[in-house]
């Protein structure tokens, strides 16, 4: 059955790769997960999707740029309605790289990728998704205690 809902062991709806990418494309902010001095670190970032990659602008020499060069990273986006309890989460794991080719840089500069942090964000990072998973949380039923 093509429209059958798949659930995980906790009863949450498992999202397919296509739906995960649709949700990624609609989210304004994500979180990159990387290693900083042998410890896990998480940083919120603006991002865009381009050619199947997740694109992030950052400052040359930043912690994110240094820690993610040719490293495996995580990336997460989500949305949650505190009133209904409904929401979703998408998690991506993939290889990060600094974009350096002139043609690719020109294409990425044309993206509508706005940043809210100050400073010259001329460095572009690309995360190539390898593992993509997502879950949808249903609205709560009944009264909330």
C-alpha positions in Angstrom: 0.0 0.0 0.0 1.7 3.2 -1.1 0.0 5.5 1.5 0.6 3.2 4.5 1.9 5.1 7.5 5.1 3.6 9.0 5.6 4.0 12.7 8.7 3.6 14.8 8.8 1.6 18.1 7.6 4.7 20.0 4.6 5.1 17.8 5.9 8.2 15.9 5.3 8.4 12.1 8.5 7.7 10.2 9.0 10.2 7.3 10.4 9.2 3.9 13.4 10.9 2.4 11.4 13.0 0.0 9.2 14.4 2.8 12.3 15.0 4.9 13.8 17.1 2.2 10.5 19.0 1.7 10.5 19.9 5.4 14.2 20.8 5.3 13.4 23.2 2.4 10.7 24.9 4.4 12.7 25.4 7.6 14.5 28.8 8.1 17.0 27.7 10.7 18.8 24.4 11.5 21.4 23.1 13.9 24.7 21.8 12.8 26.3 19.2 15.1 30.0 18.8 15.0 33.0 18.0 17.2 34.9 20.8 19.0 37.9 19.8 21.0 36.8 16.2 21.1 33.4 17.1 22.4 30.0 17.4 20.7 28.9 20.9 19.8 25.7 22.3 18.3 25.2 25.7 16.6 22.1 27.2 15.1 22.6 28.3 11.4 20.7 29.7 8.5 20.9 27.4 5.5 19.5 26.6 2.1 19.3 23.5 -0.1 21.1 23.4 -3.4 21.7 20.4 -5.6 20.8 18.0 -2.8 23.3 19.6 -0.4 22.7 21.6 2.7 24.5 25.0 2.3 25.7 27.1 5.2 27.4 30.5 5.1 30.0 31.1 7.8 33.1 33.2 8.6 36.5 32.0 7.6 38.3 30.7 10.6 35.1 30.2 12.6 34.7 27.3 14.9 32.1 25.7 12.6 34.3 26.2 9.5 37.4 24.7 11.2 35.6 21.8 12.8 33.6 20.7 9.8 36.2 20.7 7.1 35.9 17.3 5.6 34.3 15.9 8.7 31.1 13.9 9.2 28.5 16.2 10.8 24.9 16.1 11.9 22.2 18.5 10.9 18.8 18.9 12.4 15.6 20.9 11.8 12.3 20.7 13.6 9.0 22.4 14.2 6.7 22.0 17.2 3.4 23.5 18.2 3.4 23.8 22.0 -0.4 24.1 22.1 -1.3 21.0 20.2 1.9 19.1 20.7 2.2 18.3 17.0 5.5 18.6 15.3 8.3 17.0 13.3 12.0 16.5 13.3 14.5 15.7 10.5 18.1 14.6 11.1 20.8 14.4 8.5 24.2 12.9 8.8 26.8 13.6 6.1 30.2 14.8 5.0 30.8 18.5 5.3 33.2 20.4 3.0 34.3 23.9 2.3 33.2 25.0 -1.1 36.1 26.4 -3.1 35.4 26.0 -6.8 34.7 29.3 -8.6 31.7 28.0 -10.5 30.1 26.4 -7.4 30.8 29.5 -5.3 29.1 31.7 -8.0 26.1 29.5 -8.0 25.8 29.5 -4.2 26.2 33.3 -4.0 23.1 33.5 -6.1 21.1 31.6 -3.5 18.6 33.5 -1.3 20.6 32.5 1.7 20.2 35.3 4.3 22.2 35.2 7.5 21.3 36.8 10.8 24.7 36.7 12.5 27.0 39.7 12.1 30.2 39.6 10.1 31.3 38.7 6.6 29.9 35.3 5.9 31.8 34.6 2.7 32.7 31.0 3.4 30.3 28.4 2.2 30.0 24.9 3.7 28.2 22.1 1.9 26.9 19.0 3.7 26.2 16.1 1.5 23.4 14.1 3.1 24.2 10.4 3.5 21.7 9.4 6.2 18.3 11.1 6.4 15.6 10.4 8.9 12.5 12.1 10.1 9.7 11.7 12.6 6.3 13.4 12.9 4.8 13.9 16.4 1.0 13.7 16.5 -1.2 16.3 18.2 -2.0 15.4 21.8 -5.4 13.9 22.5 -7.4 14.6 25.6 -6.5 17.1 28.3 -3.1 18.2 29.3 -2.3 17.7 33.0 
